[in-house]
């Protein structure tokens, strides 16, 4: 059971690392440009991607931190 949870966690990290920009920009284009219907699941996913983007901006520009502070990356 624990290995399945680790696999799901890793899959989620990879999904949001590569897809957050596409979802963040693409969903409003689809909703307002192509008049897609409301979808609560995609709306929640979009908000989550927005929060991840805000976190990345705060880490990069406000706190001026890297995910690799030790210099061994």
ZIWO-V393371 format. One record per residue. N is the residue number from 1. SS is DSSP state (a for helix, b for strand, c for the rest). OMEGA is omega as a letter, one per 30 degrees, with the letter a starting at -180 (999 if undefined). NEAR is the number of other C-alpha atoms within 8 Angstrom. Layout:
# ZIWO-V393371
((N;SS;OMEGA;NEAR) (N;SS;OMEGA;NEAR))
This chain:
# ZIWO-V393371
((1;c;a;4) (2;a;l;5) (3;a;l;6) (4;a;l;7) (5;a;l;8) (6;a;l;8) (7;a;l;8) (8;a;l;8) (9;a;l;8) (10;a;l;8) (11;a;l;8) (12;a;l;8) (13;a;a;8) (14;a;a;8) (15;a;a;9) (16;a;l;9) (17;a;a;7) (18;a;a;8) (19;a;a;8) (20;a;l;13) (21;a;l;8) (22;a;l;9) (23;a;a;10) (24;a;a;11) (25;a;a;8) (26;a;a;8) (27;a;l;11) (28;a;l;9) (29;a;l;9) (30;a;a;10) (31;a;a;11) (32;a;a;8) (33;a;a;7) (34;c;l;7) (35;c;l;7) (36;c;l;7) (37;c;l;5) (38;c;l;6) (39;c;a;6) (40;a;a;6) (41;a;l;6) (42;a;l;8) (43;a;l;9) (44;a;l;8) (45;a;l;8) (46;a;l;11) (47;a;l;8) (48;a;l;8) (49;a;l;13) (50;a;l;10) (51;a;l;8) (52;a;l;9) (53;a;l;9) (54;a;l;8) (55;a;l;8) (56;a;l;8) (57;a;l;9) (58;a;l;10) (59;a;a;11) (60;a;a;10) (61;a;a;8) (62;a;a;7) (63;c;a;7) (64;c;l;8) (65;c;l;8) (66;c;l;7) (67;c;a;4) (68;c;a;7) (69;c;a;6) (70;c;l;5) (71;c;a;5) (72;c;a;4) (73;c;999;4))
